[in-house]
Amino acid sequence: MRLRYLFPHKSTISYNPLKKKIIENPQTIGEKICNRRMELGLFQADVAHILGVCVDTITNWENNRVDPQMKSYLAIINFLNQLPFES
């Protein structure tokens, strides 16, 4: 017996990666990463894969809980197409 008969699929859960609004004057690296992610229409998981970090790391950066480690700066600069230190 197949599981789909036991647990019918009721509805799909939709998630909009663009639910957050773009920050007008991003000050932190996390805010700049968040803005770039929304411009590209990417999920945090997509950015994590691009940057070679886990999804929780992207969440922490975007929420300004922690700053990126030095080893991630080159990937971040390539993702942002700019230096994140400039205002």
Backbone bond lengths (Angstrom), bond angles and torsions (degrees), N, CA, C in turn:
res aa  C-N    CA-C-N  psi(-1)  N-CA   C-N-CA  omega(-1)  CA-C   N-CA-C  phi
1 M - - - 1.447 - - 1.527 109.02 -
2 R 1.267 116.08 137.54 1.465 120.47 -179.35 1.526 111.23 -84.79
3 L 1.319 114.93 147.64 1.470 120.04 -177.36 1.517 112.89 -68.12
4 R 1.321 117.46 -26.05 1.465 118.27 -177.11 1.527 111.52 -65.18
5 Y 1.333 116.95 -23.58 1.462 119.47 176.51 1.520 111.02 -76.50
6 L 1.302 115.72 -30.07 1.466 119.42 178.18 1.525 111.94 -79.56
7 F 1.320 115.86 -35.08 1.464 121.34 -177.54 1.528 108.86 -127.08
8 P 1.322 116.96 82.04 1.464 118.39 -177.87 1.524 111.18 -65.91
9 H 1.307 113.95 146.00 1.466 121.17 -179.86 1.525 108.65 -78.52
10 K 1.314 117.27 114.54 1.463 120.80 -174.36 1.523 112.47 -83.97
11 S 1.289 116.79 -50.86 1.458 119.29 -179.74 1.526 108.88 -157.53
12 T 1.292 114.99 165.01 1.453 119.30 177.51 1.517 109.36 -93.94
13 I 1.292 114.83 143.44 1.458 120.68 176.88 1.518 106.60 -93.55
14 S 1.296 115.36 121.17 1.461 118.21 -179.97 1.523 109.46 -103.19
15 Y 1.294 114.95 142.43 1.456 121.99 177.71 1.508 107.60 -131.09
16 N 1.281 115.74 131.26 1.450 121.02 179.81 1.520 108.65 -105.28
17 P 1.351 118.20 111.85 1.455 118.81 -179.99 1.521 112.44 -66.60
18 L 1.315 116.70 -13.83 1.456 120.84 -179.10 1.526 112.12 -98.11
19 K 1.339 117.08 17.82 1.450 121.24 -177.52 1.529 111.56 -61.77
20 K 1.319 116.27 -37.65 1.457 120.50 176.83 1.519 109.61 -71.20
21 K 1.288 116.10 154.52 1.456 120.11 176.70 1.523 109.74 -92.16
22 I 1.313 115.35 150.41 1.459 120.17 178.93 1.524 108.92 -69.48
23 I 1.310 116.14 134.86 1.461 122.51 -179.20 1.519 108.11 -79.36
24 E 1.324 116.32 128.37 1.471 121.76 -175.29 1.523 113.21 -61.19
25 N 1.307 117.45 -54.19 1.464 122.06 -178.43 1.525 109.08 -122.51
26 P 1.320 117.66 81.18 1.471 118.72 -177.78 1.527 111.11 -65.08
27 Q 1.316 115.35 131.71 1.461 120.67 -177.45 1.527 112.00 -105.49
28 T 1.324 117.07 -33.72 1.457 120.31 -175.55 1.530 110.66 -102.14
29 I 1.309 115.50 164.48 1.465 120.83 177.26 1.524 109.62 -62.55
30 G 1.316 117.23 -39.28 1.458 121.28 179.47 1.518 112.65 -62.02
31 E 1.325 116.81 -41.28 1.462 120.71 177.83 1.526 110.86 -66.07
32 K 1.322 117.03 -37.03 1.464 120.69 178.26 1.526 110.98 -68.31
33 I 1.322 116.96 -38.77 1.464 120.86 177.18 1.531 109.72 -65.61
34 C 1.319 116.93 -42.64 1.457 121.36 179.19 1.523 110.86 -61.35
35 N 1.324 117.50 -46.20 1.461 121.18 178.97 1.525 111.69 -61.03
36 R 1.318 117.10 -44.26 1.467 121.19 -179.51 1.534 110.32 -64.72
37 R 1.318 116.39 -40.18 1.460 120.95 178.59 1.525 110.59 -61.37
38 M 1.329 116.46 -43.41 1.459 120.02 -179.80 1.530 111.49 -69.89
39 E 1.326 117.28 -36.05 1.464 120.30 176.52 1.524 110.85 -60.03
40 L 1.335 116.15 -38.84 1.458 121.27 -178.58 1.526 112.86 -86.16
41 G 1.351 117.23 -9.57 1.457 121.12 -179.43 1.516 113.21 69.59
42 L 1.324 116.50 37.15 1.462 121.99 -177.35 1.517 111.58 -101.63
43 F 1.317 115.50 154.22 1.458 121.91 170.80 1.524 108.49 -82.89
44 Q 1.332 115.87 162.80 1.458 119.69 175.86 1.521 110.39 -61.38
45 A 1.315 117.48 -34.09 1.471 121.11 178.75 1.528 111.06 -63.84
46 D 1.333 116.48 -36.49 1.463 120.21 177.98 1.528 110.83 -65.12
47 V 1.325 115.70 -44.47 1.466 120.17 179.54 1.522 110.25 -66.15
48 A 1.320 116.68 -39.38 1.468 120.24 178.28 1.521 110.52 -60.14
49 H 1.319 116.88 -41.59 1.468 120.94 178.50 1.531 110.40 -65.54
50 I 1.312 117.03 -42.15 1.465 121.31 179.83 1.525 111.00 -63.28
51 L 1.325 116.57 -42.18 1.464 121.21 -175.89 1.520 113.21 -87.43
52 G 1.326 117.41 -10.40 1.457 120.47 178.65 1.513 114.27 75.48
53 V 1.334 116.19 34.30 1.463 121.65 177.61 1.525 107.97 -128.99
54 C 1.332 117.29 175.66 1.463 119.38 178.83 1.535 109.99 -87.50
55 V 1.313 115.97 164.53 1.464 122.02 -176.77 1.524 110.93 -62.38
56 D 1.331 116.89 -37.66 1.466 120.16 179.31 1.524 111.49 -61.38
57 T 1.314 116.60 -33.05 1.457 120.41 178.33 1.522 110.39 -64.74
58 I 1.321 117.18 -44.45 1.467 120.92 178.30 1.527 110.20 -62.20
59 T 1.320 116.68 -42.68 1.467 120.99 178.28 1.522 110.46 -59.82
60 N 1.319 117.05 -45.73 1.462 120.84 179.95 1.518 111.70 -64.76
61 W 1.324 117.86 -39.04 1.470 120.54 177.83 1.526 110.55 -64.74
62 E 1.339 116.29 -47.54 1.464 119.91 -176.77 1.531 112.07 -65.98
63 N 1.317 117.23 -29.57 1.465 120.81 178.78 1.524 112.32 -92.45
64 N 1.314 116.42 8.08 1.470 123.50 176.84 1.523 112.92 57.66
65 R 1.331 116.22 34.51 1.466 120.20 175.68 1.521 111.12 -81.11
66 V 1.329 115.62 -37.71 1.461 121.38 177.52 1.526 109.14 -140.36
67 D 1.311 115.49 158.92 1.461 121.57 174.52 1.522 109.21 -96.56
68 P 1.317 117.22 151.44 1.470 119.74 178.90 1.520 111.83 -62.40
69 Q 1.325 115.23 151.32 1.452 120.04 174.51 1.524 109.12 -77.94
70 M 1.302 115.47 158.83 1.452 121.83 -177.64 1.533 112.40 -56.78
71 K 1.335 117.27 -35.47 1.462 120.28 -177.17 1.531 112.45 -66.86
72 S 1.327 118.13 -16.33 1.472 121.59 -179.85 1.519 113.20 -93.73
73 Y 1.328 117.69 -9.01 1.469 120.01 -173.79 1.522 113.96 -61.53
74 L 1.313 118.64 -40.10 1.465 120.15 -179.15 1.524 111.00 -62.78
75 A 1.324 117.44 -44.25 1.466 120.89 178.27 1.525 110.92 -65.41
76 I 1.335 117.38 -37.44 1.464 121.06 178.95 1.519 110.29 -66.48
77 I 1.311 117.39 -43.79 1.466 121.38 178.79 1.529 109.94 -60.43
78 N 1.330 117.74 -42.67 1.467 120.97 178.29 1.530 111.19 -65.67
79 F 1.324 117.51 -38.41 1.462 121.29 179.55 1.524 111.17 -67.87
80 L 1.324 117.10 -42.45 1.470 121.39 -177.81 1.533 112.86 -79.26
81 N 1.317 116.90 -19.99 1.472 121.83 -173.60 1.516 112.17 60.01
82 Q 1.314 115.79 29.98 1.468 121.64 177.17 1.520 108.55 -164.86
83 L 1.301 115.86 166.94 1.458 119.80 173.88 1.528 108.28 -79.31
84 P 1.320 117.70 125.97 1.469 119.09 -176.94 1.533 113.17 -74.74
85 F 1.315 116.74 -5.14 1.464 120.24 -176.47 1.516 111.71 -88.39
86 E 1.329 116.80 -15.81 1.458 119.83 179.43 1.520 109.00 -79.43
87 S 1.318 116.73 147.34 1.467 119.50 179.95 1.502 111.61 -94.33
